[in-house]
Amino acid sequence: MIKYRLQCTEGHQFDEWFSTMSSYDSKKETGELACPDCGDTSVNKALMAPSVGSTVGKPWQSNGPACSTATNSCADAGCPAAKSA
């Protein structure tokens, strides 16, 4: 499921869920999308900011490397946690 923020020509914004990215296009072409406030069927995708959280200050999430530096298990020589020989 994909959620888009939509906006009509009157400036009303609303959210709508779609099963696929192409289902928005097909519903727009057939006029199935309508503003719930004014009924305008000329709606377009509005700008949306992704919901990105921060791990800073959350003790259950580590900001360190995913590999173990104690056992030198990192196989990538470019990894900052890899020990030099």
RAZIFEN-V696574 format. One record per backbone hydrogen bond with DSSP energy under -1.0 kcal/mol. CO is the residue of the C=O (numbers start at 1). NH is the residue of the N-H. If there is no record, write none. Layout:
co = {CO,CO}
nh = {NH,NH}
//
This chain:
co = {2,4,5,6,7,8,12,14,16,18,22,23,24,25,26,27,35,40,41,44,50,55,58,68,76,79}
nh = {18,16,46,14,44,11,8,6,4,2,26,27,28,29,30,32,39,35,43,7,52,58,61,73,79,82}
//
